[in-house]
């Protein structure tokens, strides 16, 4: 868990810049995760799409290789969710 305000600010700026949330065992020891936002046409956050794995199977670098597929899926989901 990031408890230092300066470190948290840096991490939040990185998330805003890349559009990728990462979890390097901060939430659960031995688990890594990454996520992308699902937004509506106005850019409002609707949900998040994520993948996670135990570090014994995948490390964070390996999970980040799924980002192109997650981003495509997030766009498709936003179109489905944001229908009138």
MMTF fields as JSON, N, C-alpha, C and O atoms, coordinates in Angstrom:
{
  "mmtfVersion": "1.0.0",
  "mmtfProducer": "UNKNOWN",
  "numBonds": 335,
  "numAtoms": 336,
  "numGroups": 84,
  "numChains": 1,
  "numModels": 1,
  "chainsPerModel": [1],
  "groupsPerChain": [84],
  "chainIdList": ["A"],
  "bondAtomList": [4, 2, 8, 6, 12, 10, 16, 14, 20, 18, 24, 22, 28, 26, 32, 30, 36, 34, 40, 38, 44, 42, 48, 46, 52, 50, 56, 54, 60, 58, 64, 62, 68, 66, 72, 70, 76, 74, 80, 78, 84, 82, 88, 86, 92, 90, 96, 94, 100, 98, 104, 102, 108, 106, 112, 110, 116, 114, 120, 118, 124, 122, 128, 126, 132, 130, 136, 134, 140, 138, 144, 142, 148, 146, 152, 150, 156, 154, 160, 158, 164, 162, 168, 166, 172, 170, 176, 174, 180, 178, 184, 182, 188, 186, 192, 190, 196, 194, 200, 198, 204, 202, 208, 206, 212, 210, 216, 214, 220, 218, 224, 222, 228, 226, 232, 230, 236, 234, 240, 238, 244, 242, 248, 246, 252, 250, 256, 254, 260, 258, 264, 262, 268, 266, 272, 270, 276, 274, 280, 278, 284, 282, 288, 286, 292, 290, 296, 294, 300, 298, 304, 302, 308, 306, 312, 310, 316, 314, 320, 318, 324, 322, 328, 326, 332, 330],
  "bondOrderList": [1, 1, 1, 1, 1, 1, 1, 1, 1, 1, 1, 1, 1, 1, 1, 1, 1, 1, 1, 1, 1, 1, 1, 1, 1, 1, 1, 1, 1, 1, 1, 1, 1, 1, 1, 1, 1, 1, 1, 1, 1, 1, 1, 1, 1, 1, 1, 1, 1, 1, 1, 1, 1, 1, 1, 1, 1, 1, 1, 1, 1, 1, 1, 1, 1, 1, 1, 1, 1, 1, 1, 1, 1, 1, 1, 1, 1, 1, 1, 1, 1, 1, 1],
  "groupList": [{"groupName": "UNK", "atomNameList": ["N", "CA", "C", "O"], "elementList": ["N", "C", "C", "O"], "formalChargeList": [0, 0, 0, 0], "bondAtomList": [1, 0, 2, 1, 3, 2], "bondOrderList": [1, 1, 2], "singleLetterCode": "X", "chemCompType": "L-PEPTIDE LINKING"}],
  "groupTypeList": [0, 0, 0, 0, 0, 0, 0, 0, 0, 0, 0, 0, 0, 0, 0, 0, 0, 0, 0, 0, 0, 0, 0, 0, 0, 0, 0, 0, 0, 0, 0, 0, 0, 0, 0, 0, 0, 0, 0, 0, 0, 0, 0, 0, 0, 0, 0, 0, 0, 0, 0, 0, 0, 0, 0, 0, 0, 0, 0, 0, 0, 0, 0, 0, 0, 0, 0, 0, 0, 0, 0, 0, 0, 0, 0, 0, 0, 0, 0, 0, 0, 0, 0, 0],
  "groupIdList": [1, 2, 3, 4, 5, 6, 7, 8, 9, 10, 11, 12, 13, 14, 15, 16, 17, 18, 19, 20, 21, 22, 23, 24, 25, 26, 27, 28, 29, 30, 31, 32, 33, 34, 35, 36, 37, 38, 39, 40, 41, 42, 43, 44, 45, 46, 47, 48, 49, 50, 51, 52, 53, 54, 55, 56, 57, 58, 59, 60, 61, 62, 63, 64, 65, 66, 67, 68, 69, 70, 71, 72, 73, 74, 75, 76, 77, 78, 79, 80, 81, 82, 83, 84],
  "secStructList": [7, 7, 7, 7, 2, 2, 2, 2, 2, 2, 2, 2, 2, 2, 2, 2, 2, 2, 7, 3, 3, 3, 3, 3, 1, 1, 1, 1, 6, 6, 3, 3, 3, 3, 3, 3, 3, 3, 3, 7, 6, 6, 7, 7, 3, 3, 3, 3, 3, 3, 3, 3, 3, 3, 6, 6, 6, 7, 7, 2, 2, 2, 2, 2, 6, 6, 2, 2, 2, 2, 2, 2, 2, 2, 2, 2, 2, 2, 2, 2, 2, 6, 7, 7],
  "xCoordList": [0.84, 0.0, 0.885, 1.854, 0.54, 1.285, 0.728, -0.423, 1.543, 1.096, 1.738, 1.257, 2.803, 3.473, 2.724, 2.577, 2.246, 1.464, 2.189, 1.559, 3.465, 4.22, 4.282, 4.093, 4.54, 4.58, 3.211, 3.113, 2.159, 0.803, 0.489, -0.112, 0.891, 0.674, 1.391, 0.828, 2.607, 3.363, 2.652, 2.529, 2.185, 1.477, 0.182, -0.124, -0.577, -1.823, -1.57, -2.338, -0.507, -0.151, 0.213, -0.128, 0.901, 1.262, 0.015, -0.073, -0.933, -2.188, -2.952, -3.469, -3.025, -3.709, -3.039, -3.71, -1.711, -0.948, -1.11, -1.322, -1.013, -1.026, -2.411, -2.659, -3.318, -4.632, -4.603, -5.527, -3.549, -3.395, -3.196, -2.308, -4.052, -3.861, -3.085, -3.326, -2.162, -1.344, -1.371, -1.488, -1.262, -1.18, -0.019, -0.099, 1.044, 2.238, 2.248, 3.116, 1.273, 1.129, 0.775, 0.984, 0.24, -0.147, -1.434, -1.576, -2.363, -3.653, -3.586, -4.037, -3.021, -2.884, -1.467, -1.015, -0.775, 0.557, 0.484, -0.372, 1.395, 1.446, 0.544, 0.491, -0.182, -1.067, -0.666, -0.325, -0.716, -0.494, -1.715, -2.453, -1.92, -3.089, -2.818, -1.945, -3.584, -3.576, -4.984, -5.737, -5.328, -6.703, -6.719, -5.812, -7.794, -8.043, -9.467, -10.328, -9.722, -11.065, -12.001, -11.57, -13.27, -14.332, -15.109, -15.729, -15.074, -15.693, -16.821, -16.857, -17.755, -18.83, -18.345, -17.182, -19.244, -18.87, -18.418, -17.693, -18.84, -18.441, -17.172, -16.72, -16.595, -15.375, -15.603, -14.645, -16.858, -17.165, -16.864, -17.204, -16.23, -15.885, -17.145, -17.965, -17.286, -18.421, -18.021, -18.774, -16.837, -16.351, -14.867, -14.279, -14.276, -12.887, -12.819, -13.577, -11.919, -11.663, -10.258, -9.313, -10.122, -8.816, -8.479, -9.328, -7.219, -6.735, -5.811, -5.119, -5.811, -4.919, -4.428, -5.018, -3.338, -2.765, -1.854, -1.313, -1.683, -0.681, 0.708, 0.922, 1.635, 2.977, 3.703, 4.653, 3.28, 3.891, 3.576, 4.295, 2.489, 2.082, 2.469, 2.937, 2.276, 2.588, 3.115, 2.653, 4.078, 4.486, 3.79, 3.114, 3.958, 3.25, 3.647, 2.797, 4.903, 5.357, 4.62, 4.231, 4.429, 3.701, 2.228, 1.65, 1.622, 0.225, 0.07, -0.913, 1.027, 0.94, 0.976, 0.593, 1.426, 1.405, -0.027, -0.253, -0.991, -2.398, -3.072, -4.251, -2.35, -2.947, -3.617, -4.73, -3.013, -3.719, -5.083, -6.062, -5.155, -6.429, -7.404, -8.596, -6.929, -7.809, -8.357, -9.535, -7.521, -7.981, -9.045, -10.051, -8.824, -9.826, -11.137, -12.21, -11.046, -12.252, -12.961, -14.191, -12.202, -12.808, -13.588, -14.67, -13.048, -13.756, -15.041, -16.092, -14.968, -16.163, -17.207, -18.394, -16.772, -17.712, -18.338, -19.525, -17.554, -18.119, -19.223, -20.215, -19.056, -20.073, -21.342, -22.45, -21.186, -22.346, -23.054, -24.279, -22.273, -22.837, -23.487, -24.517, -22.896, -23.324, -24.378, -24.513, -25.107, -26.167, -27.398, -27.699, -28.112, -29.324, -30.444, -31.525],
  "yCoordList": [-1.174, 0.0, 1.237, 1.328, 2.169, 3.428, 4.346, 4.777, 4.64, 5.478, 6.862, 7.767, 7.033, 8.325, 9.219, 8.85, 10.39, 11.268, 11.639, 11.7, 11.879, 12.251, 11.065, 11.24, 9.88, 8.678, 8.396, 7.995, 8.604, 8.398, 9.383, 9.009, 10.626, 11.639, 11.25, 11.393, 10.768, 10.324, 9.165, 9.144, 8.208, 7.048, 7.473, 6.983, 8.37, 8.844, 9.586, 9.445, 10.369, 11.061, 10.067, 10.269, 8.997, 7.958, 7.239, 6.927, 6.981, 6.334, 7.239, 6.77, 8.518, 9.462, 9.498, 9.548, 9.472, 9.558, 8.299, 8.397, 7.124, 5.864, 5.247, 4.476, 5.586, 4.959, 3.524, 2.753, 3.167, 1.8, 1.852, 2.536, 1.108, 0.923, -0.362, -1.362, -0.343, -1.523, -1.854, -0.969, -3.11, -3.583, -4.573, -5.687, -4.151, -4.98, -5.559, -5.237, -6.416, -7.082, -6.115, -6.444, -4.918, -3.999, -4.433, -4.265, -4.981, -5.367, -6.728, -6.888, -7.713, -9.067, -9.548, -9.519, -9.982, -10.548, -11.712, -12.588, -11.711, -12.801, -12.649, -13.544, -11.519, -11.277, -9.97, -8.985, -9.987, -8.777, -8.552, -9.489, -7.315, -6.994, -5.736, -4.934, -5.584, -4.342, -4.123, -5.074, -2.853, -2.513, -1.334, -0.502, -1.294, -0.163, 0.328, -0.453, 1.608, 2.139, 1.815, 1.668, 1.709, 1.627, 2.929, 3.164, 3.775, 5.105, 5.245, 4.558, 6.16, 6.433, 7.449, 7.853, 7.854, 8.791, 10.153, 10.868, 10.505, 11.786, 11.656, 12.638, 10.464, 10.256, 9.928, 9.843, 9.74, 9.401, 7.921, 7.06, 7.651, 6.281, 5.475, 5.861, 4.355, 3.457, 2.248, 1.802, 1.727, 0.517, 0.366, 1.203, -0.693, -1.021, -2.477, -3.324, -2.744, -4.096, -4.455, -3.701, -5.597, -5.933, -7.392, -8.219, -7.67, -9.047, -9.148, -8.192, -10.298, -10.503, -11.945, -12.82, -12.171, -13.514, -13.633, -12.633, -14.839, -15.038, -14.902, -15.323, -14.321, -14.081, -15.38, -15.366, -16.466, -17.75, -18.141, -18.939, -17.569, -17.866, -16.758, -17.036, -15.503, -14.352, -13.224, -13.027, -12.485, -11.27, -10.079, -10.234, -8.911, -7.735, -7.421, -7.024, -7.589, -7.341, -8.239, -7.788, -9.496, -10.415, -10.015, -10.097, -9.584, -9.15, -7.918, -7.797, -7.017, -5.796, -6.09, -5.238, -7.268, -7.662, -7.806, -7.787, -7.947, -8.063, -6.704, -6.654, -5.616, -4.291, -4.017, -3.49, -4.339, -4.063, -4.757, -4.147, -6.008, -6.739, -6.154, -6.051, -5.773, -5.172, -3.831, -3.531, -3.038, -1.743, -1.927, -1.216, -2.874, -3.138, -3.588, -3.127, -4.487, -4.986, -3.862, -3.815, -2.96, -1.844, -0.94, -0.467, -0.696, 0.119, -0.571, 0.065, -1.875, -2.623, -2.615, -2.416, -2.826, -2.817, -1.44, -1.337, -0.385, 0.96, 1.21, 1.871, 0.687, 0.865, 0.088, 0.548, -1.06, -1.87, -1.242, -1.124, -0.845, -0.304, 1.055, 1.354, 1.879, 3.262, 3.455, 4.553, 2.422, 2.554, 3.184, 2.926, 4.014, 4.652, 3.652, 4.028],
  "zCoordList": [0.0, 0.0, 0.0, 0.753, -0.843, -0.903, 0.175, 0.103, 1.166, 2.278, 2.273, 2.954, 1.523, 1.444, 0.455, -0.71, 0.898, 0.019, -1.281, -2.337, -1.22, -2.419, -3.39, -4.594, -2.876, -3.722, -4.327, -5.487, -3.55, -4.047, -5.171, -6.178, -5.002, -6.033, -7.326, -8.411, -7.221, -8.398, -9.077, -10.302, -8.299, -8.854, -9.545, -10.632, -8.933, -9.547, -10.854, -11.806, -10.906, -12.144, -13.234, -14.399, -12.866, -13.836, -14.355, -15.543, -13.481, -13.882, -14.846, -15.861, -14.538, -15.436, -16.81, -17.841, -16.804, -18.051, -18.903, -20.112, -18.29, -19.038, -19.178, -20.105, -18.258, -18.256, -17.759, -18.018, -17.049, -16.539, -15.022, -14.513, -14.319, -12.886, -12.657, -13.332, -11.716, -11.439, -9.952, -9.104, -9.662, -8.278, -8.2, -8.717, -7.551, -7.396, -5.982, -5.17, -5.708, -4.417, -3.284, -2.116, -3.606, -2.541, -1.856, -0.645, -2.606, -2.035, -1.359, -0.225, -2.06, -1.522, -1.801, -2.946, -0.779, -0.979, -1.949, -1.825, -2.919, -3.871, -5.074, -5.918, -5.178, -6.322, -7.009, -6.354, -8.331, -9.125, -10.004, -10.307, -10.408, -11.227, -12.046, -11.715, -13.114, -13.87, -14.405, -14.616, -14.622, -14.999, -15.958, -15.979, -16.758, -17.649, -17.399, -16.994, -17.636, -17.422, -18.588, -19.732, -18.271, -19.27, -19.109, -18.071, -20.139, -20.059, -21.063, -22.084, -20.751, -21.702, -22.74, -22.729, -23.629, -24.695, -24.188, -24.879, -22.996, -22.402, -21.565, -20.976, -21.506, -20.737, -19.277, -18.508, -18.877, -17.482, -17.234, -18.044, -16.119, -15.76, -15.468, -14.634, -16.165, -15.959, -15.122, -14.256, -15.39, -14.721, -15.032, -15.717, -14.529, -14.851, -15.294, -14.822, -16.188, -16.657, -16.199, -16.43, -15.554, -14.999, -15.204, -15.534, -14.997, -14.941, -13.734, -13.385, -13.114, -11.978, -11.98, -12.614, -11.258, -11.203, -9.992, -9.518, -9.495, -8.449, -9.081, -10.218, -8.347, -8.891, -9.236, -10.019, -8.679, -9.029, -10.479, -11.081, -11.04, -12.425, -13.398, -14.503, -12.993, -13.849, -12.983, -11.859, -13.503, -12.808, -13.47, -14.487, -12.894, -13.401, -14.841, -15.638, -15.18, -16.551, -17.54, -18.618, -17.181, -18.055, -18.177, -19.261, -17.07, -17.14, -18.026, -18.756, -17.964, -18.763, -20.266, -21.068, -20.65, -22.059, -22.576, -23.786, -21.671, -22.047, -22.261, -22.609, -22.06, -22.157, -23.503, -23.507, -24.635, -25.897, -25.966, -26.395, -25.554, -25.576, -24.559, -24.846, -23.389, -22.382, -22.87, -22.671, -23.498, -24.006, -25.091, -25.104, -25.995, -27.042, -26.418, -26.807, -25.453, -24.792, -24.039, -24.016, -23.427, -22.702, -23.651, -23.305, -24.842, -25.839, -26.257, -26.331, -26.532, -26.924, -25.81, -26.07, -24.589, -23.458, -23.273, -22.962, -23.459, -23.299, -24.316, -24.008, -25.524, -26.556, -26.207, -26.485, -25.612, -25.207, -24.007, -23.986, -23.018, -21.77, -21.991, -21.388, -22.85, -23.004, -24.095, -24.636, -24.415, -25.408, -24.77, -23.605, -25.536, -24.987, -24.761, -24.307]
}
